[in-house]
Amino acid sequence: MAQVTPDVLANFFDDLENDSSDLETYAAGHPKMADDLGSLVEVAQSIAPPPDVSLDSVTRARMRAGLLYQMAQTRRPAAKERKLSIRESLQRLVGIVASVERIPAMVVAAVIVLATSFGGGVVFAAEGALPGDALYPVKLSYENVQLVLAPNDDAKAAALVHLAYNRLTDLDKASLTGRVEAVNVAASSYATDVSEASQILSKPTASDQTVTVLADRLEMDLARHESTIVDVETQQPRSVATMALQRADADVESALALAVARDQNLSQLLAATSTSVGQPAARTMLTAASVAPRAVVTVALPTPGSATVAQTGQPTTVAAGAPVNGGTSAPVAATAARPGGTSGSAGNPKAPPPSGSGGRAHDNDRHRPAVSYWVFHRKWVLAVPPRPARPVTKPQPVSNAHGGAAAQPASSTANQHSASVAATPNK
Amino acid sequence: LDKPKTAPGPATIADDEIAYVEAAIQGDARAFAALYDRHAERVFRHVMYRVANQSDAEDLTQQVFLQAWRAIDRYQRTGAPFVAWLLTIAYHIVVSHTRRNKPTSTLELEPATNERWSDPEGETMSRFERQAVREAILHLKPDQQQVIIMRFVEHFDHADVAAALGKSEGYVRVIQHRALNELRRMLVHEVKY
């Protein structure tokens, strides 16, 4: 039996829909393909239309009213309006100043360049630049410093994820201002950053925590820019940007699949560690980001030399295994942490309240990672806290409000872990 | 197998619909509301086919139209029927939704009988079998799923599907062929998901 070709199949469907042929006639013209054709047509026939469901009048009216309200709140992008590039803006500025003050344009330009070159002026000016703008390379160079300074793969992956977020922001702006070429460049750069990050995350050397946190972060960033991405994919389906976004989407999926596997590893590790300090099996909070969209959960490793990545300006530790709403219970770190730690983190008032029965409670000052990379106002800062010598203490069981026993942290326990939740900065 | 009993032909844009679209592009919310009135039901049914959850389908339908309102000034570039364009947006939004929300309890959908083809056996096709076909479609690769749904669930012709997806007609033909082969494989072997 010969296989029917895509064209023969499509032509048959066309003829069938135009009522100009039937299967018998068509099969007679393609005897070798008849069986295969009949079989595929049978499959097509088995596909039923959508379910016979409808919106009742009340629901329909409610949805209509809701849509009109949202439309009124939605800013329609001004597609025709093009933002001036930095170069055009500077040329315009030079022209205006030179014409008003009767000063040679070259002199004015030199003064402007000098004035903006010092004190980080150029970097500041480049912050809002988009692909195609004169200062865009300056912006990229400045951002890439964070990547160059990353001391290991975990930090490099974190920096790449951060850069990927910046490119999504560029994509947003470029899409809103209708700059198609900038959209393509931003999307391609985003895909490249995501690809490199996911490659690092796929290495066996990447820690479970890094994979889980960063994969979650990539997914959250995609979700936040969903409308722009859908917009680009819908409006420019064959563009460079769409293909790049689809590649990036696949990479994020891969990273998430890795994270699921690593999450299981980490759950087992946390459970084992919790048991070892006399606490009920701790529940990893690594999926809390899906519960609280503005939160990123990180696990800090106090093990010397390890790196922890957090996305926050105000890190807040969270105890795994402690009650969610146990306001009267003493907050207890998930596992061993340093009592009286030197962490200066205050509780984050903007952090979303825990939901569900995840067993979380805030614990502000009980833990301080050995080395961590924090993001303060979108900048990566390497923080190496002092390592005070502390006596070894045995874990003290503490009852929580739900009657479960939790352990007070022990400073010297090996493989100390603590889950920390930090609210992401408002973008 | 006989020829189709009721072949509706390619979807076309009614004249007044073009006027509504033009007005909506200029920012006329009432014109867009008229487009909503015309196509909300179809978009809702399409989304229901994919998510099988009434509440989600209502929310996603709302999102489809809101997204369409934001992007309508670029609609004409595709040249596809307006409703095909809406369904393309619906596809992306549903994909995004299902990726972020694992399927929970869903309704046992009762697909309508297939009136497009004369299918005597279809009359006796059990609800279970129709459900199995739907399940199989939803487990196709995304591009195959989109083409199959646009072609055989929504009944757009090759040219309209190609225009809506921004692909060539050749692409649609090839994907259709692959998808039907894959569907056949899944149904014959009763693949479990």
Interface residues (C-beta under 8 A of the other chain):
Chain A: V4 T5 P6 D7 L9 A10 F13 D14 L16 E17 N18 D19 S21 D22 L23 G38 S39 L40 V41 E42 V43 A44 Q45 S46 I47 A48 P49 P50 P51 D52 V53 S54 L55 T59 R60 M63 R64 G66 L67 L68 Q70 M71 A72 T74 R76 P77 A79 E219 A223 E226 S227 V230 D231 E233 T234 Q235 Q236 P237 R238 E253 S290
Chain B: L1 D2 K3 P4 A7 G9 G27 A29 F32 A33 Y36 D37 A40 E41 F44 R45 H46 M48 Y49 A52 Q54 E58 T61 Q62 F65 L66 Q67 W69 R70 A71 D73 R74 R77 T78 W85 T88 I89 H92 I93 S96 R99 R100 L109 E110 P111 A112 T113 N114 E115 R116 W117 D119 G122 M125 E129 R130 V133 R134 I137 I148 R151 F152 V153 E154 H155 D157 H158 L165 G166 K167 V172 R173 V174 Q176 H177 R178 L180 N181 L183 R184 L187
